[in-house]
């Protein structure tokens, strides 16, 4: 490697280079430099170091004409990259020791980095894990997303309520990105389309837009573990297209351009917000497709073999405009006829579905698509027309309305995705079965060969090796280091789970991680928690189906019972919540308020707080997850059966030795298949029970309320002033439960959940048994590494093979 970049060979060279760069960049000595300046320089050094591998990877792909995959996703929650990149490159210790010689604590520099504001929840974290696994497995797979100026929002709690403030994650810039103006392209919106025939009878299309914006890429290197393969996460920024605007309209135009890449998921409760979201989706899709085509044509004479050299994976429905956009480029810009273009599109694109809830499947009013994307809409119309014809002539005329792409004045994005793809996958075995038998059953009847399952995974590098060095070191001592490269080797731990000494040491490691979390809680919230209590954690997006409400209602039950019966006391327990509620989601925000009001009461009651604390950690993000998930004893995965597609938090807790307390939903099913019911705590209605209650219309929430004293007592606290002097504070929650017949079966599962919590408490008091159970969970967690998931995608959908970058 060029010596200019190789300043990490030893500590001495690193220190010299670091000092030199501080002087060159900021004109001041290392002693005078501010910590932000030290962070920026270190980040740049690491990025430069990775850049040599980055260049070599691109050259190998080009030279060997390797197939590449592009993962189109609205979110990539990559978290902080400094530690991750130093560890993956194998230079962490050199840097740590070199900085120590300069009197700099590496942890202080790591704390300077903001979590990248590139998403919201599980969808974005999954995409980030996939990028890590792709590079670490030497596979050419890149991300395509938007460079959001602000993250979702920073969550503050004021007067027990969520307040959203801007997440200014780019306050110090993004040290990992490289701006690439030469790859910019113009994206066209609105206006009208002119069409005519040329002298050869071919259709010529001219889209005359009313609004043009320039998409400028910022590339972030994706560094794999112990490999030179370095892929690209391309983030698109919206900038003004200089040739488009006249001075009299400049300020309005600049504002319109700016808002495209301002926020992830703009509020779509207004028409303006909806149009903005559609604009965002087309913006990053059109820019991404443009880049793929240009890059392909630098290596190949034409686009005939595009599907043989490129795979595009759509992460949910947000990037589905890839289908008509790639058709538009092939038809209008390169003169392909429809059938040839359609063959290329279908064989290039694959679709991942992430939801079983029909209301969450994206739909757009026809008028929006027509006005904003006139040419793309014409193509969607033609796809729909041809598809209807195909269905009608295959003898399934009766289902045309169920599967139509355009229906009732709406464009159904999931339908467009399936029709325009060669593969449709769910993200857990149960989820895929629900898609085939219920949500997408008509498509499954038409195209059974499209459907396949790819159970989600997590990168064990970030979620075990880097975030939990204590457990990692215990595992290395016990089973060797093979699991680092081959996570399935965690199974070797099964030979040791009965070893009393290992059980004891595991509990010591867990206590150390609990202390780290307890210190964080004391520092940020001023709450003292007992590290010897059971740490019971539920951290995920706040949504009715995830049932944070069930959890807090159970806490209320325990509180009331302890107040009423001095003879009833629980084993000490700390209930930890962390979650953001969407800005316009009133119910979810009310649940956050309820958790805080209950916490105020419980934590300030000297009689009860010895046994129970309730903690809400604000502004949940990747960095908080990294200290929360390895400290938990109990992993709350309590969604209504049949509602959670997969979940990945459940895998992170499991890998760090926590007990899953959950329903038979999403990937919980596969966790239990592996660890056995004796090493998890499963409760509540199954999918078939929920289906039965729905079909027979057999659930009446008032029966539960009237027939169970404990349930009635708990529900009444929502309106009787127990936790708030204002009786309307939790009225929305009360109404959802009692007047909308408890759509997510919270009260139906309440007693089963309460009993399961009692069993957890009994189990925890048998320390050896508890440790054994946690060790079994760790041993069986290798299957849930995203390396396994990505290998399955690579072999079964994308057909990409490992690269060798020497």
Phi, psi and omega in degrees: 000143179309127184297336179303326184261340189271068181262019182242017181294319177210170186299318185299311181297320180300312183299316180299312182296319181298314179297315182299317183292324178300315181296313184295322186278320189242356178063035177210161183285167181298326181293325184274342186295143177282156182298328178295325180291322177296319179298313182299316183292317179298316179301316180296320179298317181293318179297317178300319180299317180289336186296329179296315177297323181300311180297315182297323179298314180299321182291321179296317179300315183293313185294317184269003179050050183280147175285141180237155177244140175243124182260106181270118183212141177289346185223141168219094181276079189279351181066201177279147184250344188300303181299313182304312183291319178299317180293312182299325180279351178076025183240013184301312186293321178301314182292316181300313182291320179298316179295321180300321178298333179269007180076023181249131178272122183301328181295325179295322179290319179301324182291343180289335186283134176273150170295130179301129183274060188247032178170196191230309188204220188305321181302316182284327179289324176300314181301321180292319177298321180296319179299317181298316181291320180303309181294319184291336177264011178064030180258141179278098181216124189242158176258151177225121188206187178256143175272086182291133179290323177235147176288190182307297168182161174268130183266124171244156176246119177232130184051042178068009182242151176290132173237133181263124173239158184300140175266095186273070186288341182264020184304324175256020187076184176239105189296340185273346190266153174235121180285134184236073184300334183292341179263013181293155176213159182263136181248131187253136178232155171064201178076211183217170184240126172260139178225143174205170177262139175274185186295342179264008179079012179270145179287133174248133183242133176230112179268117178258103189279161174258352182208127179233138178228145179268130176261119180246126183275143170242120184260136177243126178290138176253109189267124177275168182276122175053045178208157176272352180295124181227116182264187186232131165258112182262123180248128184262131176252141178270127178227168182287143175269107192304326186279353191270324195258149174258156189298328184292339182250013192300311188294321179295318181296315181300317180297319180294322178293313184303319188289343181299319182247028183281310187226147170285135179049072175301153182301118184257029176276352177244163179296319180301315180297320180296314181296324179295320180294320178295322177300314179302315184297315180290323183304308186280336176290310183297317179296317181296317179295318180303315182295319180298315181296313182298318181294319180300317184288346173285339184251338186226153185291331181207188186261008182303327184256020184306314183292342178274341184246348184226135168240138176241125177251126179267115179273093184078192187273349185303322181265020186295340177298350171308323185296300180292330182291317178294323174300315182301315181297315182294318183286307191275319186271334185236005170068022176290149172279165190303309188296320180293316179299316183296322178298316180296313182301309184298325183274353177266323193259139173227156189232130173256125176266137183240010182212147174255359183270114185306324183291343180268354177283127191293137174224146177234136174302135180310318185299322180298312184294318180299314183289318187278324187227069190302317182288319179299321179296320178302320181290319177300319179300317181291321176300315180298315182300313182293323180293317178301318179300314181299315182295316181301318184275359175262010175084015181244037183307332184292340183257002186309316184293327181291328188254356183304147178279321177247124182205140177051041177072017180231148171261121182269106189292323180295323179294318178298321180297315184292315183294328183267010184239170173250359182210138176230119181237144168270176189240014169197154185304313181298317181300314181297321178296321179295321177300314185290324187263348186221282192301317183240030189298326179292323176292324179295325178293321181286316188229064183302330185288345180285331194275134177206164180248141173224091181301132182303164175212173179232153177280115182292344178295307180288317193272353174231299187301312188271323185274342182227069183297332181296311180292321180302317182292324176296320179294317179301316180298325188275317186236007182084181189260006185300330184296343181296318178268334183232086186303336179297341180288353173303335177305333179302338180296336181304332181289347188243000190294340180267002183283113184301327181292318178295318179302315180298316182291325177298316181296328178292318177298315181298320179298321179297316179293323179295324179295320179299317179291319180299320178297319180297316181296319180295316181296316189269332186240350181070021179253131177269125176241152183274114184291347178269358175280167176284123175272111185248113191241137170229106183230114180183172177305142180274117182211146183307319185287339178280347168060045167302334180297317179302318181299310184287330176295325177293322176299317178299317179303313181297318181298310182298319184293320179293326179291322185278331187233097182299342179277349181260117176224146181260163170295137185308137185216141175246117178266117184247126176243147169208127185188144169256144173255139176306143189305328184255014185263090189301314181303312184297321181292328178290325177296320177299318179296318180299315180302317181291321180292321176295318179301316180304314183293309186293310187291338182258011178258104188300333181289325187259326190293346174292335184256340189207134172232148175239125185233130172245116179269116184284164174057052180304129177208184184300317184295324177291319179302325184294337176256345182275316191288333179270357178260347186286142170269324184236131181255111183277112180230072200246027180299157175298130183305130179094003183252328183270122182300310181214297191087143172232341174302319179305325181285323182293317177298314182302314183295337180259012173080056172237156177274131176280118170255107189201175174268167176279079185220149175053220182282353173307322182302315182284332174297312182294323177303324184275318185267343184086151182298335181287345181246024174210170177234099186254138183217168163086182183298142172268172181304316183294329177293316179298315180301317181298313180301321180292310186297321183273358185052044193261001182259125174231112186299329182292332177298316179296317183297315186280336187260354182233108183305317185294321179295316180300314180303314183294313183296323181297333181295344180290337185233354188262008176087007180300317186248359178201143180285344180263112184296346181268355186304321184243026183297322180298318179296314180302315181295319179301318181290305195268330183254350174248018175056037167048068188306330185254018170057041180294313183285331178298327182263000190299311184293322178296323179292316179301316180295320180297320179296325177294321179293322177301316181298317178296316182299319186297333183284345171266090190300318182294317180296320179297313182299318180300316181298317180294321179295323176298318179300317179297315183300327185265004187275349183302326179302330185270017172284140178294345175300318178295315180301313184294322176301320180293315176301313186298319184278323191260337183242309189273332183055051174248152185238156181300147177263157170241109178254108185277000000 
